[in-house]
Structure formats: structure tokens, C-alpha cells
Amino acid sequence: AVNQDGASNGLTAPNGPSQERVIRQALAHSGLTPADVDAVEAHGTGTSLGDPIEAEALLATYGQERAEGRPLYLGSLKSNIGHSQAAAGVGGIIKMVQAIRHGVLPATLHSAERSSRVDWEAGAVELLTEARPWPETGAPRRAGVSSFGFGGTNAHVVIEQAVEPTDEDARDGDEPTSEVPAQANVPAPPVLPWVLSGRTREAVTAQARRLLSYATEHEEVEPAHVAQTLIHDRSVFDHRAVVVGSDREELLTGLQALADGRPTPTNVVQDTKHTGKTAFLFTGQGAQHTGMGMDLYHTYPAYAHAFDTIATHLDPHLDQPLHHTITTGHHLHQTGNTQPALFATEVALYRLL
């Protein structure tokens, strides 16, 4: 994520609220909570003004709502290599990639004492005054890397441990390799949307022609990957069209109709942006049933993570674990179990969407 301080405290003064916003934006784009990130590679200017402002921003974001005994570990490469201008952020990424790979959080040099200008009690953040192991916990190792420019541009990226390759990934006797993200192996939904947009209706039609040409020439491309790219990696403009299909042929047929400007078939929706807002309605008592959401739980990590996070907070207050209640149906229809089960399921559905 990237943002700008704008008109703030002047060229030489960092802006704490802007740093907080860029961190929250990066987490939102990643679908993560602050507690999902183990460590942060700070920009770390080494100044009496900049360092406390950055530390306070980290305490206000990553330092909140963390489990007991799991603080955010904080370090900075600048104590090793100094200021490297435009390469500063790249150096931090290289450092954290190697830390993830080797399972060690490096010490930050010359940091034996914490700054007295920072309220370290405001959140769970611990300075890496010495190297410490980064153990496997069952979840991927994750780290945030900050780079804050002199002109007020703030950048923050979250990097995650790669999936371990398996023997099935080996090709032609080579060492096992894996170039596909973990969730690329998740089964595609039964129906996929291909979302197109443009500044004018004609621009949408032109995009449909380009996509049709590409998809026709590259039969090896998975429809699910196309759908993901169109949604997450393309700007969304006022004029939009959605082609919906259960397989490649159905998607191409709808795309062809859109490209030709023919009356849209049943699997194509075309409209302009509306000013209204989207709201999600969580249903009340009566919609519960045994096993609800469990297929999604076992298929999509995002759903499972959201459900487990909620269960962690609710289970201590319930007679039995939420997962057990839903999978077995035992006392599911008792209000004390129904409401939290529905809430956990609905929030997990929202996170998945």
C-alpha cells in the first residue's frame, strides 16, 4: 500500500496518522489482521523525531489486540547499512525474506536501550535487541516492511512465507519447485464472474474484445485466475459489465456477445456505477443447520481463518466449542449456541467475499 502525507507538518516531519493509514490499508488488501503479522522491518530513520513517530504508529496498529506472549517484533536494517536512498525499502524486503527463510529474526544493531520518547506500554511491540528464533507455528511467517520517503510518500508491504514445495511439483527430475500460491490450488467456485469496466460503454466493449482475443489464444489460462486478476488487479470505472459462467465455453460465449455489441445473454450484466452503498445483512435465529459452512471451512483458508479467529474469542464463554456445535448439531438450536454459531458463520462468509 502507498499513500502521501499531503499538507501536514512540513517536509522534514513524518506524519504518524498517514503511517497508520498505510499500514491498515496494506493489511486490508492482504485480508489480514495486525495479529497475523509477526514482525515489522521499520523505516527507522534514526532521528529523534522520526523514530518515535514511526514507533507510535506501529504501537497503534500492530501493537493492538495481540495474543498474550506474541508481541510484534521490531527491527531496522539501517543500523547495518545506513541510508540507501531509493533502495531502502528493497533492502528491508531482502532482509525479511531471508529471515523468513532461515527462521531467525535478526538483531538491530546499537539498540540496547529503547527510546524514552516512545510510550512502549501503549501496545505489544518488542524491539529486537538480539537475534531470536522465528519458530514454525502452523501459520505462515509474515512480516511488514515500511519505507517512508523524504517527500512524504509512505509505503508498507506485507510478505508471507512461501508454501513448501512437494514432490508432485518436481518436473523432469529437477528439484521440487512451486510457482503457484497456496490458494491457487483451491477449487474454483461453481460459477465465475469476469468483471470488465471502462470510462465509457465503448471502452468496456473494447476491453471485452481484447480479453476474448487473449483467452482464445491462451487456452492454458485458468478461468479462475482470469477472474481473480480482473477483480483484484484492475481499476474499476463507472461503466461495467460482468460475464458469468460455470465453464470456459460459457464465459467465452458471453464475452463474444459483449464484444460484438449484441443483446446481452442471460449470463452478461451491463450497467453503470450507482451511488448507493452495499450492506451485508446477517440473518437471525432460524437459519442455522448442522454442518453449515463446513465445506467452505475445509476448502477456503480465508473462511477457516476468520471462523477460527471468532471461535477463539467466543469459545471461552460457551458450553461447548463452536466448531463442535456446528459439525455435530449438538444443542445447535439452543439460543446460547445458535447466535454465536450464526455470527461466526456470517462473518467468515463476509471475509471470504
C-alpha positions as CSV (number, residue, x, y, z in Angstrom):
1,A,0.0,0.0,0.0
2,V,1.2,3.5,-0.7
3,N,-0.1,6.9,0.4
4,Q,1.1,10.5,0.9
5,D,1.3,12.8,3.9
6,G,-0.1,15.7,1.9
7,A,-0.2,19.1,3.6
8,S,1.0,18.2,7.1
9,N,3.8,19.1,9.4
10,G,6.3,20.1,6.8
11,L,8.8,18.3,4.6
12,T,11.1,17.1,7.3
13,A,8.5,15.9,9.8
14,P,6.9,12.4,9.3
15,N,3.1,12.1,9.7
16,G,2.0,9.5,12.2
17,P,-1.6,9.2,11.1
18,S,-0.6,8.7,7.5
19,Q,1.7,5.9,8.5
20,E,-1.1,4.3,10.5
21,R,-3.4,4.5,7.4
22,V,-0.9,3.0,5.0
23,I,-0.4,0.1,7.4
24,R,-4.1,-0.5,7.8
25,Q,-4.5,-0.3,4.1
26,A,-1.8,-2.9,3.5
27,L,-3.4,-5.3,6.0
28,A,-6.9,-4.8,4.4
29,H,-5.5,-5.6,1.0
30,S,-3.9,-8.7,2.4
31,G,-7.0,-9.8,4.2
32,L,-5.1,-9.9,7.5
33,T,-5.4,-8.6,11.0
34,P,-2.4,-7.0,12.8
35,A,-2.1,-10.1,15.0
36,D,-1.4,-12.2,11.8
37,V,1.9,-10.4,11.3
38,D,4.9,-11.4,13.5
39,A,7.5,-8.7,12.8
40,V,8.0,-5.4,11.1
41,E,11.1,-4.1,9.4
42,A,10.9,-0.4,10.2
43,H,11.9,2.5,8.0
44,G,14.0,3.6,11.0
45,T,15.4,7.0,10.1
46,G,17.5,7.1,13.3
47,T,16.3,10.6,14.2
48,S,14.9,11.8,17.5
49,L,11.7,13.0,15.6
50,G,11.1,10.3,13.0
51,D,11.7,7.1,15.1
52,P,9.2,7.9,17.9
53,I,6.5,8.9,15.3
54,E,7.0,5.6,13.5
55,A,7.1,3.6,16.7
56,E,3.8,5.2,17.9
57,A,2.2,4.3,14.6
58,L,3.3,0.7,14.9
59,L,2.1,0.6,18.5
60,A,-1.3,1.9,17.5
61,T,-1.7,-0.6,14.7
62,Y,0.3,-3.8,15.0
63,G,0.6,-3.4,18.8
64,Q,-3.1,-3.8,19.5
65,E,-5.2,-7.0,20.1
66,R,-2.3,-9.4,20.1
67,A,-2.4,-12.7,22.0
68,E,-0.5,-12.9,25.3
69,G,3.2,-13.7,24.7
70,R,3.0,-12.8,21.0
71,P,4.3,-9.2,20.6
72,L,5.2,-7.6,17.3
73,Y,9.0,-7.8,16.9
74,L,10.5,-4.6,15.6
75,G,13.8,-4.1,13.9
76,S,15.5,-2.0,11.2
77,L,18.3,-2.7,8.6
78,K,19.5,0.9,8.7
79,S,21.6,0.2,11.7
80,N,23.6,-2.2,9.5
81,I,23.8,-0.4,6.1
82,G,22.8,3.2,6.8
83,H,20.6,5.3,4.5
84,S,20.4,3.8,0.9
85,Q,18.0,6.4,-0.6
86,A,15.6,4.7,-3.1
87,A,16.9,1.2,-2.3
88,A,16.0,1.4,1.4
89,G,12.7,-0.5,1.1
90,V,14.3,-3.1,-1.1
91,G,17.0,-3.8,1.5
92,G,14.3,-4.3,4.1
93,I,12.4,-6.8,1.9
94,I,15.6,-8.7,1.2
95,K,16.3,-8.9,5.0
96,M,12.9,-10.1,5.9
97,V,12.7,-12.7,3.1
98,Q,16.0,-14.2,4.4
99,A,14.7,-14.0,8.0
100,I,11.5,-15.9,6.9
101,R,13.6,-18.4,5.0
102,H,16.1,-19.1,7.9
103,G,13.6,-18.8,10.7
104,V,15.6,-16.2,12.6
105,L,14.7,-12.6,13.4
106,P,18.0,-10.6,13.3
107,A,19.1,-8.2,16.0
108,T,19.0,-4.5,15.3
109,L,22.5,-3.0,16.0
110,H,23.0,-0.3,18.6
111,S,19.6,-0.7,20.1
112,A,20.4,-2.0,23.6
113,E,18.1,0.7,25.1
114,R,14.6,1.6,24.0
115,S,13.9,5.3,23.3
116,S,12.4,7.1,26.2
117,R,10.5,9.3,23.7
118,V,8.1,6.3,22.9
119,D,5.3,5.1,25.1
120,W,6.1,1.4,24.8
121,E,3.3,0.5,27.2
122,A,0.7,1.6,24.5
123,G,0.9,-1.7,22.7
124,A,2.6,-5.1,22.4
125,V,5.7,-4.2,20.4
126,E,9.2,-5.6,21.3
127,L,12.4,-4.2,20.0
128,L,14.8,-6.8,18.5
129,T,17.8,-6.0,20.7
130,E,19.1,-9.5,20.0
131,A,18.5,-12.2,17.4
132,R,15.7,-14.6,18.3
133,P,14.3,-17.8,16.7
134,W,11.3,-17.4,14.4
135,P,9.6,-20.8,15.0
136,E,7.0,-22.6,12.9
137,T,3.6,-22.2,14.5
138,G,1.3,-23.8,11.9
139,A,0.6,-20.4,10.3
140,P,2.9,-18.8,7.6
141,R,5.6,-16.5,8.9
142,R,4.6,-12.9,8.0
143,A,6.4,-9.6,8.2
144,G,5.6,-6.0,7.3
145,V,8.2,-3.7,5.7
146,S,7.9,0.0,5.8
147,S,9.6,2.6,3.6
148,F,8.8,6.3,4.2
149,G,10.1,8.8,1.7
150,F,11.6,12.2,2.5
151,G,8.9,13.9,0.4
152,G,6.0,12.3,2.4
153,T,5.3,9.2,0.4
154,N,4.6,6.2,2.7
155,A,4.8,2.6,1.5
156,H,4.1,-0.6,3.5
157,V,4.1,-4.2,2.2
158,V,3.3,-7.5,3.9
159,I,5.3,-10.5,2.9
160,E,4.4,-14.1,3.7
161,Q,6.3,-17.4,3.9
162,A,6.1,-19.4,0.7
163,V,4.4,-22.8,0.6
164,E,6.9,-25.7,0.9
165,P,7.3,-27.5,-2.4
166,T,6.2,-31.1,-2.6
167,D,7.5,-34.0,-4.8
168,E,4.4,-33.5,-7.0
169,D,5.9,-30.2,-8.1
170,A,9.0,-31.7,-9.5
171,R,9.4,-31.8,-13.3
172,D,11.8,-33.8,-15.4
173,G,13.9,-34.9,-12.4
174,D,14.5,-31.3,-11.3
175,E,14.4,-30.3,-7.7
176,P,10.8,-29.7,-6.5
177,T,9.6,-26.2,-7.4
178,S,6.4,-24.4,-6.6
179,E,5.5,-21.2,-8.5
180,V,1.8,-21.2,-7.6
181,P,0.5,-19.5,-4.4
182,A,-1.2,-21.8,-1.9
183,Q,-4.7,-20.6,-2.7
184,A,-4.3,-21.2,-6.4
185,N,-4.9,-24.9,-5.6
186,V,-8.3,-24.1,-4.0
187,P,-11.1,-25.4,-6.2
188,A,-12.8,-22.7,-8.3
189,P,-16.4,-21.8,-7.4
190,P,-19.1,-23.4,-9.4
191,V,-19.8,-20.0,-11.1
192,L,-17.1,-17.5,-12.0
193,P,-17.5,-13.7,-12.8
194,W,-15.3,-11.9,-15.3
195,V,-15.6,-8.2,-14.4
196,L,-14.8,-5.6,-17.0
197,S,-15.0,-1.8,-16.7
198,G,-14.2,1.4,-18.6
199,R,-14.8,5.1,-18.6
200,T,-17.3,4.7,-21.4
201,R,-19.6,1.9,-22.7
202,E,-17.4,1.7,-25.8
203,A,-14.3,1.2,-23.6
204,V,-16.0,-1.8,-22.0
205,T,-16.7,-3.3,-25.4
206,A,-13.1,-2.8,-26.4
207,Q,-11.9,-4.5,-23.3
208,A,-14.2,-7.4,-23.9
209,R,-12.6,-7.8,-27.4
210,R,-9.1,-7.7,-26.0
211,L,-9.9,-10.2,-23.3
212,L,-11.7,-12.5,-25.8
213,S,-8.7,-12.5,-28.1
214,Y,-6.3,-13.2,-25.2
215,A,-8.5,-16.0,-23.7
216,T,-8.9,-17.6,-27.1
217,E,-5.2,-17.7,-27.8
218,H,-4.2,-18.9,-24.4
219,E,-6.3,-21.9,-23.7
220,E,-4.0,-22.9,-20.8
221,V,-5.1,-19.9,-18.7
222,E,-7.4,-21.0,-15.9
223,P,-10.8,-19.1,-15.9
224,A,-10.5,-18.7,-12.1
225,H,-7.1,-16.9,-12.5
226,V,-8.6,-14.5,-15.0
227,A,-11.5,-13.8,-12.7
228,Q,-9.1,-13.1,-9.8
229,T,-6.9,-10.8,-11.9
230,L,-9.8,-8.8,-13.2
231,I,-11.2,-8.2,-9.7
232,H,-8.0,-7.5,-7.8
233,D,-5.5,-6.1,-10.3
234,R,-7.6,-3.8,-12.5
235,S,-9.0,-0.4,-11.8
236,V,-12.8,-0.2,-11.6
237,F,-14.5,2.6,-13.7
238,D,-18.1,3.8,-13.9
239,H,-19.2,1.7,-16.9
240,R,-19.1,-2.0,-16.1
241,A,-20.1,-5.4,-17.3
242,V,-19.9,-8.9,-15.7
243,V,-19.8,-12.1,-17.7
244,V,-20.8,-15.1,-15.5
245,G,-20.2,-18.7,-16.4
246,S,-19.7,-22.2,-15.0
247,D,-17.0,-23.1,-17.5
248,R,-14.7,-21.7,-20.1
249,E,-17.1,-22.0,-23.0
250,E,-19.9,-20.3,-21.3
251,L,-17.6,-17.4,-20.3
252,L,-16.3,-17.0,-23.8
253,T,-19.8,-17.1,-25.3
254,G,-20.9,-14.2,-23.0
255,L,-17.7,-12.4,-23.8
256,Q,-18.2,-12.7,-27.5
257,A,-21.8,-11.3,-27.3
258,L,-20.4,-8.4,-25.3
259,A,-17.6,-7.8,-27.7
260,D,-20.0,-7.9,-30.7
261,G,-22.4,-5.5,-29.0
262,R,-25.2,-8.0,-29.4
263,P,-28.1,-8.1,-26.9
264,T,-26.6,-9.4,-23.7
265,P,-27.4,-13.1,-23.0
266,T,-28.6,-14.2,-19.6
267,N,-25.0,-14.6,-18.3
268,V,-24.0,-11.0,-19.0
269,V,-24.9,-8.0,-16.9
270,Q,-24.0,-4.5,-18.0
271,D,-24.7,-1.2,-16.2
272,T,-23.2,2.0,-14.9
273,K,-21.9,2.8,-11.4
274,H,-24.6,3.6,-8.8
275,T,-24.0,5.9,-5.9
276,G,-25.7,3.6,-3.4
277,K,-23.7,1.6,-0.8
278,T,-23.6,-2.1,-0.3
279,A,-24.8,-3.6,3.0
280,F,-24.5,-7.1,4.3
281,L,-27.4,-8.4,6.3
282,F,-26.7,-11.1,9.0
283,T,-29.6,-13.3,9.3
284,G,-31.1,-14.0,12.7
285,Q,-32.4,-17.1,14.5
286,G,-33.8,-19.9,12.4
287,A,-31.3,-20.2,9.6
288,Q,-28.9,-22.5,11.4
289,H,-28.3,-26.1,10.3
290,T,-25.8,-28.8,11.1
291,G,-22.6,-28.5,9.1
292,M,-23.3,-25.0,7.9
293,G,-20.3,-23.5,6.2
294,M,-18.1,-26.6,6.9
295,D,-17.5,-27.2,3.2
296,L,-16.2,-23.7,2.9
297,Y,-14.2,-24.1,6.1
298,H,-12.3,-27.1,4.6
299,T,-11.9,-25.6,1.2
300,Y,-11.0,-21.9,1.7
301,P,-8.3,-20.8,4.2
302,A,-9.7,-17.3,4.4
303,Y,-13.0,-18.7,5.6
304,A,-11.4,-21.0,8.1
305,H,-9.1,-18.3,9.4
306,A,-12.0,-15.9,10.0
307,F,-14.1,-18.6,11.7
308,D,-11.3,-19.8,13.9
309,T,-10.5,-16.2,15.0
310,I,-14.0,-15.7,16.1
311,A,-14.2,-19.1,17.8
312,T,-11.1,-18.2,19.8
313,H,-12.8,-15.3,21.4
314,L,-16.3,-16.9,21.8
315,D,-15.4,-20.4,22.9
316,P,-14.4,-19.5,26.5
317,H,-17.9,-18.1,27.0
318,L,-19.8,-21.1,25.6
319,D,-20.7,-24.5,26.9
320,Q,-19.0,-26.2,24.0
321,P,-16.7,-25.2,21.1
322,L,-18.4,-23.5,18.1
323,H,-16.8,-25.9,15.7
324,H,-18.2,-28.9,17.6
325,T,-21.6,-27.3,17.8
326,I,-21.9,-26.8,14.1
327,T,-20.3,-30.1,12.9
328,T,-22.4,-32.3,15.2
329,G,-25.5,-30.2,15.6
330,H,-25.5,-30.9,19.3
331,H,-27.6,-28.2,21.0
332,L,-27.2,-26.0,17.9
333,H,-30.9,-24.9,18.2
334,Q,-30.4,-23.6,21.7
335,T,-30.2,-19.8,21.5
336,G,-27.0,-19.6,23.5
337,N,-25.3,-21.7,20.8
338,T,-27.4,-20.6,17.8
339,Q,-26.5,-16.9,17.9
340,P,-22.7,-17.3,18.1
341,A,-22.7,-20.0,15.5
342,L,-24.6,-17.9,13.1
343,F,-22.4,-14.9,13.8
344,A,-19.2,-16.8,13.3
345,T,-20.5,-18.3,10.0
346,E,-21.7,-15.0,8.7
347,V,-18.6,-13.1,9.5
348,A,-16.5,-15.8,7.9
349,L,-18.7,-15.6,4.8
350,Y,-18.1,-11.9,4.7
351,R,-14.3,-12.3,5.0
352,L,-14.4,-14.9,2.2
353,L,-16.2,-12.5,-0.1
